[in-house]
Amino acid sequence: MKTHLALFLVVPLLTGCSWLAPLLTSEAQPWSMIQSVGGLRVDDPVSRPDGTVFLPVVCNVSGLQKITTEPTTMNSGLVVKNTTAKIEQMSIQIQILTCVVDKKHSALSKGVNLGRPESGTYQVEYLNLDGSTVPLREIEIK
């Protein structure tokens, strides 16, 4: 039974089923990796007509662009699968998740939808894999 399951997962990868690869290879990146590819910038939040808030998060995991620091690493095989955000009290913890290159994703992070958070001043932090955080900036949500 285990052999059949392994074949079910591995054979599509070997035969070019690119839709399955990101599911199996997605991983959160530590701050050190984000810094090595040129950094990350959090822009001002954008209130949408439907009442939700979008937080622009600019990052290029290819290492081809300086965002906040000079890149020291290049990645031709990684793209941003997702940018996540977790709101706890008055802090927003963001994280970049990457996967192997596919046709659905790009090396650029565009941001994350925050839903409908309460108005106020929030500290935006990058969430590392070990649970530690890196303060990025304060934002005001109206």
JONOR-V144217 format. One record per backbone hydrogen bond with DSSP energy under -1.0 kcal/mol. NH is the residue of the N-H (numbers start at 1). CO is the residue of the C=O. Records with the same first field share a line. If there is no record, write none. Layout:
NH: CO / CO
This chain:
5: 1
6: 2
7: 3
8: 4
9: 5
10: 6
11: 7
14: 10
15: 11
16: 13
17: 12
18: 16
20: 17
24: 20
25: 21
26: 22
27: 98
29: 96
34: 30
35: 31
36: 32
37: 33
38: 35
39: 34
41: 58
43: 56
46: 54
48: 52
51: 48
53: 115
54: 46
55: 112
58: 41
61: 107
63: 60
67: 38
68: 38
69: 38
72: 36
73: 36
75: 62
79: 99
80: 106
81: 97
82: 97
84: 95
86: 93
88: 91
91: 88
92: 123
93: 86
94: 125
95: 84
97: 82
98: 27
99: 79
101: 77
109: 59
112: 55
114: 53
120: 141
122: 139
123: 90
124: 137
125: 92
126: 134
127: 94
128: 132
131: 128
134: 126
136: 124
137: 124
139: 122
141: 120
